[in-house]
Amino acid sequence: MTTVRDSSVGDAASLRSAMVGELRGEAITSEAVTAAFTAVPRHLFAVGEPLRAAYEANRALVIKRTTDGEAISSLSAAHIQAVMLEQAAVEPGMRVLEVGSGGYNAALLQELVGPSGKVVSVDIDPEIVERARGCLAEAGYDRVEVVLADAENGVPHGAPYDRIVVTAGAWDIPPAWVEQLAPAGRIVVPLRLKGLTRSIAFDRTSSGLQSSSYRLCGFVPMQGDGAGTEQRVPLSDGADLWVEGEAGFDIEALREAVRSAQLERWSGAAFDLPDELELFLMTSAPGVVLLRASTEAAEQGLFALSATRGVPALISGGSFAYRIKRPNEATGGFESGVLAYGPEAEDVAARYVDLLRRWASDHRRRGAARIQYIPRTPATTTTTGSSRSSGLIVKRHGVVEVAWQ
């Protein structure tokens, strides 16, 4: 739908074609998304980056950092953008709200909605808004409306939206997004779930939002009123627990447990599909939080390598346990196991091993979770309990309920 004004047109077109070929099959599954990625000149949105870098399918490009060097805006990897657009299932003529403005994703959305549709992109940062407007104009997508605002309030003047596509890590789903969504609409959002992030496609229902799919992803966090409330609780030098809301456990006893002997137990269950297993562990028992340890702490023998990548930890009193793995041909390659610490190590290890066996026997496949978002009301406030309750994650504006099929 647009005239591509590439510099080094031949090289850009060739690199773009190669990127699309790489994405086809795994991330891109539809002809509409294929056509959008083929049409939009990604390098015009990767200002200052080498041409080849702009077309690396799995590479995110930082647009802006804080003075401390933390990324606060980025051009997401084409792979995850493709995944989310397939989740969104955008059709010609739709009205779409994009939360987070880099420009490129909005251009892809404009290709998908066509001349009869409308794309509104909102961002809280004036520099990012101006940059997105400039890049979109340069690439020929000046029909996209880029709005400067806190996305916590949505963009009321463009509502209702058939699709809302969020391109920043969201800790919660603001009421405005649900209110501005069409009755048969869909929200695709990288939602934070107890330290994890999953891109979830939510369809609107009479009681809230119900997932139709979810995928592993990572995004820079939302800014403004929608910023998250996760807290880092130091466990030892080089290790932290990441907790939503109040910690609610005896951190001093847990710190003492780190200095105790490690108890190792093995489940006899296969270890694979780690992103699905991770989500299961975080949402299938009370008292599970995310543990992260430094490489140095692992090298000193305080923690296993699995903790350096972030691992679900089951806490009970002054004891805790987390997942490890080892090679085992009998289980298909790897076997899952547990390291436990503290005076109740035997008990907490046994409970964790039971979770690993339940996963392997009942839920060892993709898409086994059903995720529901229930907006907050007096009823949900009084019945949901702690944010560490099994399967329930309490947010500011509602409750996430994860059920395993």
C-alpha positions in Angstrom: 0.0 0.0 0.0 3.0 2.3 0.2 5.9 3.3 -1.9 9.1 2.1 -0.2 11.8 4.8 -0.3 14.8 2.6 0.7 18.4 3.7 0.7 20.3 0.9 -0.9 17.0 -0.4 -2.2 18.3 -3.6 -3.5 20.2 -4.5 -0.3 17.3 -3.6 1.9 14.8 -5.6 -0.2 17.0 -8.6 -0.2 17.6 -8.5 3.6 13.9 -8.0 4.2 13.0 -10.9 2.0 15.5 -13.1 3.9 14.1 -12.0 7.3 10.6 -12.8 6.2 11.7 -16.2 5.0 13.3 -16.9 8.4 10.1 -15.9 10.2 7.8 -17.9 8.0 6.5 -21.1 9.6 7.5 -20.4 13.2 6.5 -16.8 13.9 4.6 -15.9 10.7 1.8 -18.3 9.8 -0.6 -16.1 7.6 -0.4 -14.5 4.2 -1.6 -11.2 5.6 1.3 -10.9 8.1 3.8 -12.1 5.5 2.6 -9.3 3.1 2.9 -6.7 5.9 6.5 -7.7 6.8 7.4 -7.8 3.1 6.0 -4.3 2.5 7.3 -2.3 5.5 10.9 -1.0 5.3 12.1 -1.9 8.8 15.5 -0.1 8.4 13.7 3.3 8.2 12.6 2.7 11.8 16.1 1.6 12.9 17.6 5.0 12.7 21.4 5.0 13.1 21.7 1.2 13.0 23.5 -0.8 10.3 21.2 -2.0 7.5 21.9 -5.6 8.3 21.2 -5.2 12.0 17.7 -3.8 11.2 16.8 -7.1 9.5 18.0 -9.6 12.1 14.8 -11.5 12.9 15.7 -12.1 16.6 17.4 -8.8 17.4 15.8 -6.0 19.4 17.2 -2.5 18.9 17.3 0.0 21.8 15.8 3.4 20.9 16.3 5.2 24.2 18.0 4.5 27.5 17.9 6.2 30.9 20.9 8.1 32.2 21.8 4.8 34.0 21.8 2.9 30.8 18.5 1.1 31.3 16.5 0.5 28.1 13.2 2.3 28.2 12.1 2.1 24.6 13.1 -0.3 21.9 12.3 -1.6 18.4 11.3 -5.1 19.3 12.7 -8.1 17.6 10.8 -8.9 14.4 10.2 -12.4 15.6 8.1 -11.4 18.6 6.3 -8.7 16.6 5.3 -11.3 14.1 4.1 -13.6 16.9 1.9 -10.9 18.4 0.4 -9.8 15.1 -0.6 -13.4 14.4 -2.1 -13.6 17.9 -4.0 -10.3 17.2 -5.5 -11.7 13.9 -6.0 -8.1 12.6 -8.4 -7.8 9.6 -8.9 -5.1 7.0 -11.1 -2.3 8.2 -10.4 -2.7 11.9 -9.7 0.0 14.4 -6.5 -0.7 16.3 -4.9 0.9 19.3 -1.2 0.3 19.7 0.3 1.0 23.2 3.9 2.0 22.9 5.2 3.8 19.8 8.2 2.8 17.9 6.7 3.3 14.5 7.5 0.0 12.8 4.8 -2.1 14.5 2.3 0.7 13.7 3.2 0.5 10.1 2.7 -3.2 10.1 -0.7 -2.7 11.6 -1.6 -0.1 9.0 -0.8 -2.7 6.3 -3.0 -5.2 8.0 -6.1 -2.9 8.5 -5.7 -1.4 5.0 -7.1 1.9 3.7 -10.5 1.4 5.4 -9.0 0.8 8.8 -7.5 3.0 11.5 -4.3 2.7 13.6 -3.8 4.9 16.7 -0.5 4.6 18.5 0.1 6.1 22.0 3.2 6.7 24.0 4.1 8.6 27.2 7.5 9.9 26.0 7.5 13.1 23.8 10.8 12.1 22.2 9.5 8.7 21.2 6.3 10.2 19.8 8.2 12.6 17.6 10.6 9.9 16.5 7.7 7.6 15.6 5.9 10.3 13.6 9.0 11.1 11.7 9.8 7.5 10.8 6.2 6.8 9.8 6.2 9.8 7.5 9.5 8.9 6.0 8.3 5.4 5.3 5.0 6.6 3.8 2.6 5.7 6.7 1.4 9.1 7.8 -2.2 7.8 8.1 -1.1 6.4 11.5 -2.2 8.7 14.3 0.5 8.9 17.0 -0.7 10.3 20.3 1.3 11.7 23.3 -0.5 10.4 26.5 -0.2 8.0 29.4 -1.6 4.7 28.0 -3.1 3.9 31.3 -6.1 6.0 30.1 -6.1 4.6 26.6 -7.1 6.9 23.8 -10.9 7.6 24.2 -11.5 9.6 21.0 -10.6 6.6 18.8 -12.7 4.0 20.6 -14.1 1.4 20.4 -11.1 -0.6 19.1 -11.4 -4.0 17.6 -7.8 -4.7 18.7 -5.5 -3.3 21.3 -1.8 -4.4 20.8 0.5 -3.6 23.7 4.2 -3.3 23.0 5.5 -2.7 26.5 5.6 -5.0 29.5 2.4 -4.4 31.3 2.0 -5.2 35.0 -1.8 -4.9 34.8 -4.7 -4.3 32.4 -6.1 -0.8 33.0 -10.0 -0.4 33.1 -9.7 2.0 30.1 -8.4 -0.7 27.8 -11.3 -3.0 28.6 -13.8 -0.1 28.3 -12.4 1.0 25.0 -12.4 -2.5 23.5 -15.2 -3.5 21.1 -17.6 -6.2 22.4 -15.9 -8.8 20.2 -12.5 -7.2 20.5 -9.1 -8.7 21.4 -6.2 -7.4 23.5 -2.7 -8.7 22.9 -0.5 -7.8 25.9 2.9 -8.8 27.3 1.5 -9.3 30.8 3.8 -9.7 33.9 2.8 -12.7 35.9 4.8 -13.0 39.2 8.1 -12.0 37.5 7.4 -13.8 34.2 6.2 -12.1 31.0 3.9 -13.8 28.5 2.3 -12.3 25.4 -1.4 -13.2 25.9 -4.2 -12.8 23.4 -7.3 -12.0 25.5 -10.8 -12.0 24.0 -13.5 -10.0 25.7 -16.2 -11.9 27.5 -19.2 -11.0 29.7 -17.0 -11.4 32.9 -13.7 -10.0 31.7 -11.1 -11.3 29.4 -10.3 -14.9 28.4 -7.0 -16.1 26.7 -7.0 -17.7 23.3 -3.2 -18.0 23.2 0.0 -17.1 25.0 3.7 -17.0 24.1 7.0 -16.4 25.8 8.3 -12.8 25.4 10.2 -10.0 26.9 9.6 -6.2 26.8 10.8 -3.0 28.4 8.4 -2.2 31.2 5.4 0.2 31.1 6.0 3.7 32.3 3.6 6.2 34.0 0.6 5.3 36.1 0.7 1.7 34.9 4.2 0.9 36.1 4.5 -2.3 38.1 4.8 -2.9 41.8 7.2 -5.9 41.8 9.9 -5.7 44.5 13.3 -7.3 44.7 14.0 -8.9 48.1 17.7 -9.7 48.6 18.2 -13.3 49.7 22.0 -13.4 49.8 24.9 -11.8 48.1 24.1 -12.2 44.4 20.6 -13.7 44.8 17.2 -12.1 45.0 13.5 -13.1 45.2 11.1 -11.1 43.0 7.8 -10.6 44.6 4.5 -8.9 43.7 3.1 -6.9 46.6 4.1 -7.7 50.1 6.7 -10.5 50.6 4.8 -12.1 53.5 7.5 -14.6 54.5 10.4 -14.8 57.0 13.3 -13.4 54.9 15.8 -13.7 57.7 15.1 -17.4 58.1 15.4 -17.9 54.4 18.8 -16.1 54.4 19.9 -18.5 57.1 18.7 -21.4 55.0 21.0 -20.4 52.1 23.9 -21.2 54.4 22.6 -24.7 55.2 23.4 -27.9 53.4 21.6 -28.4 50.1 19.2 -31.3 49.7 19.0 -32.8 46.2 16.1 -34.8 45.0 15.1 -36.1 41.5 11.7 -36.6 40.1 12.1 -39.2 37.4 10.1 -36.8 35.2 11.1 -35.4 31.8 12.4 -31.8 31.6 11.5 -30.0 28.5 9.3 -27.0 27.3 10.9 -24.9 30.1 8.7 -21.8 29.4 5.5 -23.9 29.9 6.9 -25.7 32.9 8.0 -22.3 34.4 4.5 -20.9 34.1 3.0 -24.0 35.6 5.2 -23.9 38.6 4.6 -20.2 39.2 0.8 -20.6 39.1 0.1 -24.1 40.5 1.0 -23.8 44.2 0.9 -21.1 46.9 4.2 -19.6 48.1 6.0 -19.7 44.7 8.1 -16.7 43.7 10.9 -16.1 41.2 14.5 -16.6 42.3 17.4 -15.0 40.4 21.1 -15.6 41.3 24.2 -14.2 39.8 26.8 -16.3 37.9 29.2 -15.6 40.7 26.8 -17.0 43.3 26.5 -20.2 41.2 30.2 -20.5 40.7 30.6 -20.3 44.5 28.3 -23.3 44.8 25.5 -21.4 46.6 23.0 -21.9 43.8 22.6 -24.0 40.7 22.9 -22.6 37.2 19.1 -22.8 36.7 18.8 -19.9 39.3 21.0 -17.6 37.1 18.3 -17.5 34.5 15.5 -17.0 37.0 13.7 -20.1 38.4 10.4 -20.6 40.4 11.2 -21.1 44.1 8.7 -22.8 46.5 8.9 -21.2 49.9 7.7 -22.9 53.1 8.5 -21.2 56.5 12.2 -20.8 56.6 12.9 -23.3 53.8 12.8 -23.1 50.0 13.4 -25.3 46.9 13.9 -24.7 43.2 14.2 -26.7 40.0 17.3 -28.2 38.5 18.0 -30.7 35.7 20.4 -33.4 34.7 20.9 -35.6 31.6 18.8 -38.7 31.6 18.1 -40.7 28.4 15.3 -42.6 30.1 13.2 -39.4 30.3 14.0 -38.3 26.7 17.1 -36.2 27.3 16.8 -34.4 30.7 15.2 -35.1 34.1 13.9 -32.5 36.4 14.9 -32.3 40.0 15.1 -30.1 43.1 17.6 -28.4 45.3 16.1 -27.6 48.8 17.5 -25.5 51.7 16.5 -25.1 55.3 15.0 -27.1 58.2 12.0 -28.2 56.2 14.0 -29.1 53.1 12.7 -32.7 52.9 9.1 -31.5 53.0 9.5 -28.6 50.5 11.5 -30.8 48.2 8.8 -33.5 48.2 6.1 -30.9 47.4 8.2 -29.5 44.5 8.9 -32.9 43.1 5.2 -33.6 43.1 4.6 -30.5 41.0 7.3 -31.6 38.5 5.6 -35.0 38.2 2.2 -33.5 37.8 3.5 -31.3 35.0 5.1 -34.2 33.2 2.1 -36.5 33.5 -0.8 -34.0 32.9 0.3 -30.8 31.3 3.5 -31.4 29.3 2.4 -29.7 26.1 2.1 -26.2 24.7 -1.0 -24.1 25.4 -2.3 -26.1 28.4 -3.0 -23.0 30.5 -6.2 -21.0 30.3 -5.7 -17.5 31.5 -8.6 -15.3 32.6 -8.5 -11.6 33.6 -11.3 -10.6 35.9 -11.7 -6.8 36.5 -11.7 -5.8 40.1 -15.1 -5.5 41.8 -16.1 -5.8 45.5 -16.7 -9.5 44.9 -13.3 -10.2 43.4 -11.6 -8.1 46.1 -13.1 -10.3 48.9 -12.7 -13.7 47.3 -9.2 -13.8 45.7 -6.9 -13.8 48.7 -3.2 -13.4 48.5 -1.3 -12.8 45.3 0.7 -16.0 46.1 -2.4 -18.1 46.2 -2.4 -21.1 43.8 -3.5 -20.0 40.3 -4.5 -16.5 41.4 -2.5 -13.3 40.8 -4.0 -10.2 42.3 -3.4 -7.0 40.4 -4.3 -3.4 41.0 -7.3 -3.4 38.7 -8.2 -7.0 38.7 -7.2 -10.7 39.1 -5.4 -13.1 36.8 -6.6 -16.6 37.1 -4.5 -19.4 35.6 -6.1 -22.8 35.1 -4.3 -25.9 33.7 -6.1 -28.2 31.3 
